[in-house]
Amino acid sequence: MLRLKNNKYIHMKILTIIISIIALGLMLFNFTKVNFNAPFEGESTIALITILASLCVILMMAVLRISKRIEQKVKGRH
């Protein structure tokens, strides 16, 4: 049973890393779409919003990985 739970943790860790990489790719792509002469006009605004959303996703995935690591350590004590 312990092995199955550990396997789920590994799959979730891989999934969160993949989601973070996709978010990083979207962030880099949208960074190229920003017009630095007028960053809050037209498509630049959409690109900035998407960059901010990608940063949020990366942060949330990091928090999820850390919380699951803490959960595993707490369960290991009992």
C-alpha positions as CSV (number, residue, x, y, z in Angstrom):
1,M,0.0,0.0,0.0
2,L,2.8,2.4,0.8
3,R,4.4,1.8,-2.6
4,L,1.1,2.7,-4.4
5,K,0.9,6.0,-2.4
6,N,4.5,6.9,-3.2
7,N,3.8,6.1,-6.9
8,K,0.9,8.6,-6.9
9,Y,3.1,11.2,-5.4
10,I,5.7,10.6,-8.2
11,H,3.1,10.9,-10.9
12,M,1.7,14.1,-9.4
13,K,5.2,15.5,-9.1
14,I,5.9,14.8,-12.8
15,L,2.5,16.3,-13.8
16,T,3.2,19.5,-11.8
17,I,6.6,19.8,-13.4
18,I,5.1,19.4,-16.9
19,I,2.5,22.0,-16.2
20,S,5.2,24.4,-14.9
21,I,7.2,23.9,-18.1
22,I,4.2,24.6,-20.3
23,A,3.5,27.7,-18.3
24,L,7.1,28.8,-18.7
25,G,6.9,28.2,-22.4
26,L,3.7,30.3,-22.6
27,M,5.3,33.0,-20.6
28,L,8.4,33.2,-22.9
29,F,6.2,33.1,-26.0
30,N,4.0,36.0,-24.7
31,F,7.1,37.9,-23.7
32,T,8.0,38.2,-27.4
33,K,4.6,39.6,-28.1
34,V,4.9,42.6,-25.7
35,N,5.5,45.9,-27.4
36,F,7.8,47.7,-24.9
37,N,7.1,51.1,-26.5
38,A,3.4,50.7,-25.6
39,P,3.0,47.8,-23.2
40,F,-0.6,48.6,-22.1
41,E,-2.1,48.9,-25.6
42,G,-3.6,46.2,-27.9
43,E,-2.1,42.8,-27.9
44,S,0.6,43.8,-25.4
45,T,-2.0,43.9,-22.7
46,I,-3.1,40.4,-23.4
47,A,0.5,39.2,-23.5
48,L,1.2,40.9,-20.1
49,I,-2.0,39.3,-18.6
50,T,-0.9,35.9,-19.9
51,I,2.6,36.3,-18.5
52,L,1.1,37.1,-15.1
53,A,-1.2,34.1,-15.3
54,S,1.7,31.9,-16.2
55,L,3.7,33.2,-13.2
56,C,0.7,32.4,-11.0
57,V,0.5,28.8,-12.4
58,I,4.2,28.2,-11.7
59,L,3.9,29.5,-8.2
60,M,0.8,27.4,-7.5
61,M,2.5,24.3,-8.8
62,A,5.5,25.0,-6.6
63,V,3.3,25.4,-3.5
64,L,1.5,22.2,-4.4
65,R,4.7,20.2,-4.6
66,I,5.9,21.6,-1.3
67,S,2.6,20.9,0.4
68,K,2.6,17.3,-0.8
69,R,6.2,16.8,0.3
70,I,5.3,18.1,3.8
71,E,2.2,15.9,3.8
72,Q,4.4,12.8,3.0
73,K,6.8,13.7,5.8
74,V,4.0,14.1,8.3
75,K,2.4,10.8,7.3
76,G,5.8,9.1,7.6
77,R,6.1,10.1,11.3
78,H,2.8,8.3,12.2
